[in-house]
């Protein structure tokens, strides 16, 4: 299990309903939204739907496959991060001419599942990355795009150098495009490419017992 977790962390280097956190916002364009990326509004309902899927899946996942149960605030943050990343990588693919086909993703998915049990992989992804089972392929797609981007930015360099190059690239991109979170979802940290809790962010532990 520990090996699976470490492997997934290394492979997805960047990767680092529930209450629908809409609330009121000082910015009209943020009303009813979770985040706005490059002018594109990601509604709070989309985040809530993903959070609901994650919570429901964790509830029925074998407790022995989950090393740590995330809190509600962690799930919400990771769900928001997912939508920001998806928007950033959509821009990356267009700018850099990166192509990853469904067949590529399927082959990579099968490779991972062949090395690790599907149930273990899905348990790690849902609990650590807020990736529900129906979006595993989406996660694999991001990993593949990351790999290609890292090699384009620092050809032949070691993993750490490539990772830092990608982080700098995505940090600059997120600042260029603009990432604005509804205060109920915290604030965007472009340097670390994650959302951080704000004073208005709800923090509620996920009511699951692993005992």
KAFEN-V97427 format. One record per pair of residues at least 4 apart in sequence whose C-alpha atoms are under 7 Angstrom apart, sorted by the first residue. I is the first residue (numbers start at 1). GAP is how many residues later the second one is. If there is no record, write none. Layout:
# KAFEN-V97427
i	gap
I	GAP
I	GAP
This chain:
# KAFEN-V97427
i	gap
1	4
2	4
3	4
4	4
4	112
4	117
5	4
5	119
6	4
7	4
8	4
9	4
11	132
12	131
17	31
17	32
17	34
17	35
18	30
18	33
18	34
20	24
20	25
20	28
21	23
21	163
22	9
22	10
22	11
22	22
22	162
23	161
24	7
25	5
25	6
25	157
27	4
30	152
32	11
32	12
33	8
33	9
33	10
33	11
33	149
34	8
34	9
34	10
34	147
34	148
34	151
35	6
35	7
35	145
35	146
35	147
36	4
36	5
36	6
36	143
36	144
36	145
37	4
37	47
37	50
37	140
37	141
37	142
37	143
38	139
38	140
38	141
42	4
43	4
44	4
45	4
46	4
47	4
47	32
47	33
48	4
49	4
50	4
50	29
51	4
51	24
51	25
51	28
52	4
53	4
53	79
54	4
54	72
54	76
54	77
54	78
55	4
56	4
57	4
58	68
58	69
59	149
61	62
63	147
65	55
65	58
66	57
66	58
66	61
69	58
70	4
70	5
70	57
70	136
71	4
71	133
71	134
71	135
72	4
72	131
72	132
72	133
72	134
73	4
73	129
73	130
73	131
74	4
75	4
75	55
76	4
77	4
77	108
77	118
78	4
78	51
78	52
79	4
79	51
80	4
81	4
81	113
81	114
82	4
83	4
84	4
85	4
86	4
87	4
88	4
88	86
89	4
90	4
91	4
92	4
93	4
93	5
100	4
101	4
102	4
103	4
104	4
105	4
105	32
105	35
105	36
106	4
107	4
108	4
109	4
109	28
109	31
110	4
111	4
112	4
113	4
113	5
116	4
116	5
117	4
118	4
119	4
120	4
121	4
122	4
122	11
123	4
124	4
125	4
125	5
125	6
126	4
126	5
126	6
131	4
131	5
132	4
135	4
136	4
137	4
138	4
139	4
140	4
141	4
142	4
143	4
144	4
145	4
146	4
147	4
148	4
149	4
149	17
150	4
150	12
150	13
150	15
150	16
151	4
151	5
151	11
153	9
153	12
153	13
154	8
154	11
157	4
157	5
158	4
159	4
160	4
161	4
162	4
163	4
164	4
165	4
166	4
167	4
168	4
169	4
170	4
171	4
171	19
171	20
171	22
172	4
173	4
174	4
174	5
174	16
175	4
175	15
179	9
180	8
181	4
181	5
181	6
181	7
182	4
183	4
183	15
183	17
184	16
184	17
185	12
185	16
186	9
186	10
186	11
186	12
186	15
187	8
187	9
187	10
187	11
188	6
188	7
188	8
189	4
189	5
189	6
189	7
190	4
197	4
